[in-house]
Amino acid sequence: MSKNADLHARRLAATPRGVGVLGDFFIERAENSLIWDVEGRRFIDFAAGIAVLNTGHRHPKITAAVKAQVDAYSHTCYQVVPYESYVKLAEKLNEIVPVHGPKKTAFFTSGAEAVENAIKIARAATGRSGVIAFSGAFHGRTMMGMALTGKVNPYKLNFGPMPADVYHAPFPVPLHGVTSADSIKALQTLFKADIDPKRVAAIILEPVQGEGGFYVAPTEFMVELRKICDEHGILLIADEIQTGFARTGKTFAMEHHAVKADLMTMAKSLAGGFPLSAVTGRADLMDAPAPGGLGGTYAGNPLAVTAALAVLEVIAEEKLNERAQRLGAALMEKLNSLKSAVPQIADVRGLGFMVAVEFNKAGSDEPDADFAKKVQTEAMKRGLILLTCGVYSNVIRFLAPITIEDDTFAEALTVLEAALKA
């Protein structure tokens, strides 16, 4: 039997340090919200592959669908020999994605690819080149993804120069003294000082920032952003890669707002653990690139597309939107109840089951990344996998499968409380 220490040593020798790894243990098997390592230790998974497993590890419906697809065919390249499941999934996303008017969908492999292609579509449709993103944003590790990302360490270190015509405005975070009005004013200043709005193809943002710290975009901010885009002919791109597919208590986080995007990027939980991403947008925009301008060898792989069709059925049949709201409310109630015992807790926030807790040094406004890391380490010792995030790395985000069993969820809250108090 392989041992964690042996595998860890082999990993360090065989793979580069740039691929950072959280755990020093290796998985052997998993079921819904639980993971067992190669030495038989059990962990409750509150990372879910970084928001990829809203439907849990190895959901029976998804597993069965993929097994059946393997028996038929595994790959043709859609651009060479197409298949009905790709079209069927596109039709389903066109029905449910909150974008105005007739819609079309294209599939890719990773979230970063979806973002890259959304920018390509926006530039082709508008004839403009400028793109505006926000501080704290995360849009991927490709060159354009890094350029759009609003966090230097570790994503941009030593990788410059970045692609041109990308600009950043501050994301509204009242906890850090930035209001929605401040963000809109900064955007207007950007138009005066750095780029003519008539040269801006798109503004891209996460309705709830992921890596940036789970900060929720205020509705008044989204409304003003939509007005600015309409005024200047700028396209609004919603990056729903982390927020999508029931995580926020709605199928998409944009449904919490009174406005719609022009283009939307999706990935992560779209296919329940299989590599698939998508861009859905207004049909006229999606048709702007010439034939061959979009695609990829593995884009819309049959196994992943089949998994995604099953994911949409699971979300509906198991009422995961409603479940996300219930679980998120219980988690926030637990965290808020611990504020007096844990003075480092500066904020508890979230939408649905996309919840975070932010830590400052007790009695101050100074971010406490060390405390967040200690909580993460203590939880791991007790068998609970947690992820940190935030520009200051002082936030713990909770991304358990929405399908987590009630008794396992209760156990996790007990472990979390112990780790926070420790």
MOSULPE-V399459 format. One record per residue. RES is the residue in one small letter. SS is DSSP state (helix for helix, strand for strand, loop for the rest). PHI is phi as a letter, one per 30 degrees, with the letter a starting at -180 (* if undefined). OMEGA is omega as a letter, one per 40 degrees, with the letter a starting at -180 (none if undefined). Layout:
BEGIN
res:RES ss:SS phi:PHI omega:OMEGA
res:RES ss:SS phi:PHI omega:OMEGA
END
This chain:
BEGIN
res:m ss:loop phi:* omega:i
res:s ss:loop phi:d omega:i
res:k ss:loop phi:c omega:a
res:n ss:helix phi:e omega:a
res:a ss:helix phi:d omega:i
res:d ss:helix phi:d omega:i
res:l ss:helix phi:d omega:i
res:h ss:helix phi:d omega:i
res:a ss:helix phi:d omega:i
res:r ss:helix phi:d omega:i
res:r ss:helix phi:d omega:a
res:l ss:helix phi:d omega:a
res:a ss:helix phi:d omega:a
res:a ss:helix phi:c omega:a
res:t ss:loop phi:b omega:a
res:p ss:loop phi:d omega:a
res:r ss:loop phi:d omega:a
res:g ss:loop phi:d omega:i
res:v ss:loop phi:c omega:a
res:g ss:loop phi:d omega:a
res:v ss:loop phi:b omega:a
res:l ss:loop phi:d omega:a
res:g ss:loop phi:c omega:i
res:d ss:loop phi:c omega:i
res:f ss:loop phi:b omega:a
res:f ss:loop phi:b omega:a
res:i ss:strand phi:d omega:i
res:e ss:strand phi:c omega:i
res:r ss:strand phi:a omega:a
res:a ss:strand phi:a omega:i
res:e ss:strand phi:a omega:a
res:n ss:strand phi:h omega:a
res:s ss:loop phi:c omega:a
res:l ss:strand phi:c omega:i
res:i ss:strand phi:b omega:i
res:w ss:strand phi:c omega:a
res:d ss:strand phi:d omega:a
res:v ss:loop phi:d omega:i
res:e ss:loop phi:c omega:i
res:g ss:loop phi:i omega:i
res:r ss:loop phi:d omega:a
res:r ss:strand phi:c omega:i
res:f ss:strand phi:b omega:i
res:i ss:strand phi:c omega:a
res:d ss:strand phi:c omega:i
res:f ss:loop phi:c omega:i
res:a ss:loop phi:c omega:i
res:a ss:helix phi:h omega:i
res:g ss:helix phi:i omega:a
res:i ss:helix phi:h omega:i
res:a ss:helix phi:i omega:a
res:v ss:loop phi:c omega:a
res:l ss:loop phi:c omega:i
res:n ss:loop phi:e omega:i
res:t ss:loop phi:c omega:i
res:g ss:loop phi:i omega:i
res:h ss:strand phi:d omega:i
res:r ss:loop phi:h omega:i
res:h ss:loop phi:e omega:a
res:p ss:helix phi:e omega:a
res:k ss:helix phi:d omega:a
res:i ss:helix phi:d omega:i
res:t ss:helix phi:d omega:a
res:a ss:helix phi:d omega:a
res:a ss:helix phi:d omega:a
res:v ss:helix phi:d omega:i
res:k ss:helix phi:e omega:i
res:a ss:helix phi:d omega:i
res:q ss:helix phi:d omega:i
res:v ss:helix phi:e omega:a
res:d ss:helix phi:d omega:i
res:a ss:helix phi:c omega:i
res:y ss:loop phi:a omega:a
res:s ss:loop phi:c omega:a
res:h ss:loop phi:a omega:i
res:t ss:loop phi:b omega:a
res:c ss:loop phi:i omega:a
res:y ss:loop phi:e omega:a
res:q ss:loop phi:d omega:i
res:v ss:loop phi:c omega:i
res:v ss:loop phi:b omega:a
res:p ss:loop phi:d omega:a
res:y ss:loop phi:b omega:a
res:e ss:helix phi:d omega:a
res:s ss:helix phi:d omega:i
res:y ss:helix phi:d omega:a
res:v ss:helix phi:d omega:a
res:k ss:helix phi:d omega:i
res:l ss:helix phi:d omega:i
res:a ss:helix phi:e omega:i
res:e ss:helix phi:d omega:a
res:k ss:helix phi:d omega:i
res:l ss:helix phi:d omega:i
res:n ss:helix phi:d omega:i
res:e ss:helix phi:d omega:a
res:i ss:helix phi:c omega:a
res:v ss:loop phi:d omega:a
res:p ss:loop phi:d omega:i
res:v ss:strand phi:b omega:a
res:h ss:loop phi:d omega:i
res:g ss:loop phi:i omega:i
res:p ss:loop phi:e omega:a
res:k ss:strand phi:b omega:i
res:k ss:strand phi:b omega:a
res:t ss:strand phi:b omega:i
res:a ss:strand phi:b omega:a
res:f ss:strand phi:c omega:i
res:f ss:strand phi:b omega:a
res:t ss:loop phi:c omega:a
res:s ss:loop phi:b omega:i
res:g ss:helix phi:d omega:i
res:a ss:helix phi:d omega:i
res:e ss:helix phi:d omega:i
res:a ss:helix phi:d omega:i
res:v ss:helix phi:d omega:i
res:e ss:helix phi:e omega:a
res:n ss:helix phi:d omega:i
res:a ss:helix phi:d omega:i
res:i ss:helix phi:d omega:i
res:k ss:helix phi:e omega:a
res:i ss:helix phi:d omega:a
res:a ss:helix phi:d omega:a
res:r ss:helix phi:d omega:i
res:a ss:helix phi:d omega:a
res:a ss:helix phi:d omega:a
res:t ss:helix phi:c omega:a
res:g ss:loop phi:i omega:i
res:r ss:loop phi:c omega:a
res:s ss:loop phi:c omega:a
res:g ss:strand phi:d omega:i
res:v ss:strand phi:b omega:i
res:i ss:strand phi:c omega:i
res:a ss:strand phi:b omega:a
res:f ss:strand phi:b omega:i
res:s ss:loop phi:e omega:a
res:g ss:loop phi:i omega:a
res:a ss:loop phi:d omega:i
res:f ss:loop phi:b omega:a
res:h ss:loop phi:b omega:i
res:g ss:loop phi:k omega:a
res:r ss:loop phi:c omega:i
res:t ss:loop phi:d omega:a
res:m ss:helix phi:d omega:i
res:m ss:helix phi:d omega:i
res:g ss:helix phi:e omega:i
res:m ss:helix phi:d omega:a
res:a ss:helix phi:d omega:i
res:l ss:helix phi:d omega:a
res:t ss:loop phi:d omega:a
res:g ss:loop phi:c omega:i
res:k ss:loop phi:b omega:a
res:v ss:loop phi:d omega:a
res:n ss:loop phi:c omega:e
res:p ss:loop phi:c omega:a
res:y ss:loop phi:d omega:a
res:k ss:loop phi:c omega:a
res:l ss:loop phi:d omega:i
res:n ss:loop phi:i omega:a
res:f ss:loop phi:c omega:a
res:g ss:loop phi:d omega:e
res:p ss:loop phi:d omega:a
res:m ss:loop phi:d omega:i
res:p ss:loop phi:e omega:a
res:a ss:loop phi:d omega:i
res:d ss:loop phi:i omega:i
res:v ss:strand phi:c omega:a
res:y ss:strand phi:b omega:a
res:h ss:strand phi:b omega:i
res:a ss:strand phi:b omega:i
res:p ss:loop phi:d omega:i
res:f ss:loop phi:d omega:a
res:p ss:loop phi:d omega:i
res:v ss:strand phi:b omega:a
res:p ss:helix phi:e omega:i
res:l ss:helix phi:e omega:a
res:h ss:helix phi:c omega:i
res:g ss:loop phi:i omega:i
res:v ss:strand phi:c omega:a
res:t ss:loop phi:d omega:i
res:s ss:helix phi:d omega:i
res:a ss:helix phi:d omega:i
res:d ss:helix phi:d omega:a
res:s ss:helix phi:d omega:i
res:i ss:helix phi:d omega:i
res:k ss:helix phi:d omega:i
res:a ss:helix phi:d omega:i
res:l ss:helix phi:d omega:i
res:q ss:helix phi:d omega:i
res:t ss:helix phi:d omega:i
res:l ss:helix phi:e omega:i
res:f ss:helix phi:d omega:i
res:k ss:helix phi:d omega:a
res:a ss:helix phi:c omega:a
res:d ss:loop phi:b omega:a
res:i ss:loop phi:a omega:i
res:d ss:loop phi:d omega:a
res:p ss:helix phi:e omega:i
res:k ss:helix phi:d omega:i
res:r ss:helix phi:c omega:a
res:v ss:strand phi:c omega:i
res:a ss:strand phi:d omega:a
res:a ss:strand phi:a omega:i
res:i ss:strand phi:c omega:a
res:i ss:strand phi:c omega:i
res:l ss:strand phi:a omega:i
res:e ss:loop phi:c omega:i
res:p ss:loop phi:d omega:i
res:v ss:strand phi:b omega:a
res:q ss:loop phi:d omega:a
res:g ss:loop phi:d omega:i
res:e ss:loop phi:e omega:a
res:g ss:loop phi:d omega:i
res:g ss:loop phi:k omega:i
res:f ss:loop phi:i omega:i
res:y ss:loop phi:d omega:a
res:v ss:strand phi:d omega:i
res:a ss:loop phi:d omega:i
res:p ss:loop phi:d omega:a
res:t ss:helix phi:e omega:a
res:e ss:helix phi:d omega:i
res:f ss:helix phi:d omega:i
res:m ss:helix phi:d omega:i
res:v ss:helix phi:d omega:i
res:e ss:helix phi:d omega:i
res:l ss:helix phi:d omega:i
res:r ss:helix phi:d omega:i
res:k ss:helix phi:d omega:a
res:i ss:helix phi:d omega:i
res:c ss:helix phi:d omega:i
res:d ss:helix phi:d omega:a
res:e ss:helix phi:d omega:a
res:h ss:helix phi:c omega:a
res:g ss:loop phi:i omega:a
res:i ss:loop phi:c omega:i
res:l ss:strand phi:d omega:i
res:l ss:strand phi:c omega:i
res:i ss:strand phi:c omega:i
res:a ss:strand phi:c omega:i
res:d ss:strand phi:d omega:a
res:e ss:loop phi:c omega:a
res:i ss:loop phi:d omega:i
res:q ss:loop phi:c omega:a
res:t ss:loop phi:d omega:a
res:g ss:loop phi:d omega:i
res:f ss:loop phi:i omega:i
res:a ss:loop phi:i omega:a
res:r ss:loop phi:e omega:a
res:t ss:loop phi:c omega:a
res:g ss:loop phi:j omega:i
res:k ss:loop phi:b omega:a
res:t ss:loop phi:e omega:i
res:f ss:loop phi:b omega:a
res:a ss:helix phi:d omega:i
res:m ss:helix phi:d omega:i
res:e ss:helix phi:d omega:i
res:h ss:helix phi:d omega:a
res:h ss:loop phi:c omega:a
res:a ss:loop phi:d omega:a
res:v ss:loop phi:b omega:i
res:k ss:loop phi:b omega:i
res:a ss:strand phi:d omega:i
res:d ss:loop phi:c omega:i
res:l ss:strand phi:b omega:i
res:m ss:strand phi:b omega:i
res:t ss:strand phi:c omega:a
res:m ss:strand phi:b omega:i
res:a ss:loop phi:a omega:i
res:k ss:helix phi:h omega:a
res:s ss:helix phi:d omega:i
res:l ss:helix phi:e omega:a
res:a ss:helix phi:b omega:i
res:g ss:loop phi:h omega:i
res:g ss:loop phi:j omega:i
res:f ss:loop phi:c omega:a
res:p ss:loop phi:d omega:i
res:l ss:loop phi:a omega:i
res:s ss:strand phi:b omega:a
res:a ss:strand phi:b omega:i
res:v ss:strand phi:b omega:i
res:t ss:strand phi:c omega:a
res:g ss:strand phi:a omega:i
res:r ss:strand phi:e omega:a
res:a ss:helix phi:e omega:a
res:d ss:helix phi:d omega:i
res:l ss:helix phi:d omega:a
res:m ss:helix phi:d omega:a
res:d ss:loop phi:d omega:a
res:a ss:loop phi:d omega:i
res:p ss:loop phi:d omega:i
res:a ss:loop phi:d omega:i
res:p ss:loop phi:e omega:a
res:g ss:loop phi:j omega:i
res:g ss:loop phi:d omega:i
res:l ss:loop phi:b omega:i
res:g ss:loop phi:k omega:a
res:g ss:loop phi:l omega:a
res:t ss:loop phi:e omega:a
res:y ss:loop phi:c omega:a
res:a ss:loop phi:d omega:a
res:g ss:loop phi:i omega:i
res:n ss:loop phi:e omega:a
res:p ss:helix phi:e omega:a
res:l ss:helix phi:d omega:a
res:a ss:helix phi:d omega:i
res:v ss:helix phi:d omega:i
res:t ss:helix phi:d omega:i
res:a ss:helix phi:d omega:a
res:a ss:helix phi:d omega:i
res:l ss:helix phi:d omega:i
res:a ss:helix phi:d omega:i
res:v ss:helix phi:e omega:a
res:l ss:helix phi:d omega:i
res:e ss:helix phi:d omega:i
res:v ss:helix phi:d omega:i
res:i ss:helix phi:e omega:a
res:a ss:helix phi:d omega:a
res:e ss:helix phi:d omega:a
res:e ss:loop phi:c omega:i
res:k ss:loop phi:h omega:a
res:l ss:helix phi:d omega:i
res:n ss:helix phi:d omega:i
res:e ss:helix phi:d omega:i
res:r ss:helix phi:d omega:i
res:a ss:helix phi:d omega:i
res:q ss:helix phi:d omega:a
res:r ss:helix phi:d omega:a
res:l ss:helix phi:d omega:i
res:g ss:helix phi:d omega:i
res:a ss:helix phi:d omega:i
res:a ss:helix phi:d omega:i
res:l ss:helix phi:d omega:i
res:m ss:helix phi:d omega:i
res:e ss:helix phi:d omega:i
res:k ss:helix phi:d omega:a
res:l ss:helix phi:d omega:i
res:n ss:helix phi:d omega:a
res:s ss:helix phi:d omega:a
res:l ss:loop phi:c omega:a
res:k ss:loop phi:e omega:a
res:s ss:loop phi:d omega:a
res:a ss:loop phi:d omega:a
res:v ss:loop phi:b omega:a
res:p ss:loop phi:d omega:i
res:q ss:loop phi:d omega:a
res:i ss:strand phi:d omega:a
res:a ss:strand phi:c omega:a
res:d ss:strand phi:a omega:i
res:v ss:strand phi:b omega:a
res:r ss:strand phi:a omega:i
res:g ss:strand phi:l omega:i
res:l ss:strand phi:b omega:a
res:g ss:loop phi:h omega:a
res:f ss:loop phi:c omega:i
res:m ss:strand phi:c omega:a
res:v ss:strand phi:c omega:i
res:a ss:strand phi:b omega:i
res:v ss:strand phi:b omega:a
res:e ss:strand phi:c omega:a
res:f ss:strand phi:c omega:i
res:n ss:strand phi:c omega:i
res:k ss:loop phi:d omega:a
res:a ss:loop phi:e omega:i
res:g ss:loop phi:i omega:a
res:s ss:loop phi:b omega:i
res:d ss:loop phi:c omega:a
res:e ss:loop phi:d omega:i
res:p ss:strand phi:e omega:a
res:d ss:loop phi:c omega:i
res:a ss:helix phi:d omega:a
res:d ss:helix phi:d omega:a
res:f ss:helix phi:d omega:i
res:a ss:helix phi:e omega:i
res:k ss:helix phi:d omega:i
res:k ss:helix phi:d omega:i
res:v ss:helix phi:d omega:i
res:q ss:helix phi:e omega:a
res:t ss:helix phi:d omega:i
res:e ss:helix phi:d omega:i
res:a ss:helix phi:d omega:a
res:m ss:helix phi:d omega:i
res:k ss:helix phi:e omega:a
res:r ss:loop phi:c omega:i
res:g ss:loop phi:i omega:i
res:l ss:strand phi:b omega:a
res:i ss:strand phi:c omega:i
res:l ss:loop phi:b omega:i
res:l ss:strand phi:c omega:i
res:t ss:strand phi:c omega:i
res:c ss:strand phi:a omega:i
res:g ss:loop phi:j omega:i
res:v ss:loop phi:e omega:i
res:y ss:loop phi:c omega:i
res:s ss:loop phi:h omega:a
res:n ss:loop phi:c omega:a
res:v ss:strand phi:b omega:i
res:i ss:strand phi:c omega:i
res:r ss:strand phi:c omega:a
res:f ss:strand phi:c omega:a
res:l ss:loop phi:b omega:i
res:a ss:loop phi:d omega:i
res:p ss:loop phi:e omega:i
res:i ss:loop phi:d omega:i
res:t ss:loop phi:d omega:a
res:i ss:loop phi:e omega:i
res:e ss:loop phi:d omega:a
res:d ss:helix phi:e omega:a
res:d ss:helix phi:d omega:i
res:t ss:helix phi:d omega:i
res:f ss:helix phi:d omega:i
res:a ss:helix phi:d omega:i
res:e ss:helix phi:d omega:a
res:a ss:helix phi:d omega:i
res:l ss:helix phi:d omega:i
res:t ss:helix phi:d omega:i
res:v ss:helix phi:d omega:i
res:l ss:helix phi:e omega:i
res:e ss:helix phi:e omega:i
res:a ss:helix phi:d omega:a
res:a ss:helix phi:d omega:i
res:l ss:helix phi:d omega:a
res:k ss:helix phi:d omega:i
res:a ss:loop phi:d omega:none
END
